[in-house]
Amino acid sequence: MKKLPTLIFLFLLTSALCSSVCGYKQTETYINKDVNNALAMTLKRMPCDVVSADTIKCYREFITINEIRDTASIAMRSIRKNRRQETELIAEAGCGFFTVFGMSDQRSSGAIMIVALLWLIGSSVYAKRHRSELMAQGIAFGGITFNNNHFCAEHGEEIRFTPMQHELMGMFFLSEEHTLSKQDVCNRLWPKKPDASDTLYTLIRRLKPILEKHSQLKIESNRGKSYTLKDSRIG
């Protein structure tokens, strides 16, 4: 379920890209059909093997797409037929990617892209507002599973923490990268105590043996300013 919002966003994004490519290809086909038709009509009026200024002028008059009329051209291509080298005239639109893209119908892909972006924003906002609830639904880390405000070891036995240890472990599990600043912990656990550094040190010192017994987790100090809960198997 946690991956569902991401999968939906990727599906919408892929749909938008496919719709965009489809619209581009349809326009490209329409352009090629128009220039080829213009060349066929030109050769009926001016049958020749030499391309002159008059040929190009006549050719462009038969083109119905205004956006490519000034760039369309005729080129000579050498081909091999029946072991003989021959030349033929080919029509070229002479327009680039952005011209074709600008002419293509991108309304569907644009609408899907907007829906995808709104979904991404909405999912991000929801996840941020309900981070604690979503993570408390079940998160495993270092051999401990945190589910419905309970900590369990790998074999399913609930780990008994003191109220303060339980509160601190919950903060570790629900924080980003499992890192807590020393000041934030003190303000949360002992808001009325001016300096709770020693109390926090004692709490963590007594918590470490419990983690070593039931999991692969360890608590590391980051220059005395913060603490990080790490999986010892990862390093």
Secondary structure, 3 states (H helix, E strand, C coil): CCCHHHHHHHHHHHHHHHHHHHHHHHHHHHHHHHHHHHHHHHHHHCCCCCCCHHHHHHHHHCCCCHHHHCCCEEEEEEEEECCEEEEEEEEECCCCHHHHHHHCCCHHHHHHHHHHHHHHHHHHHHHHHCHHHHHHCCEEECCEEEECCEEEECCCCECCCCHHHHHHHHHHHHCHHHEEEHHHHHHHHCCCCCCCHHHHHHHHHHHHHHHHHHCCEEEEEECCCEEEEEECCCC
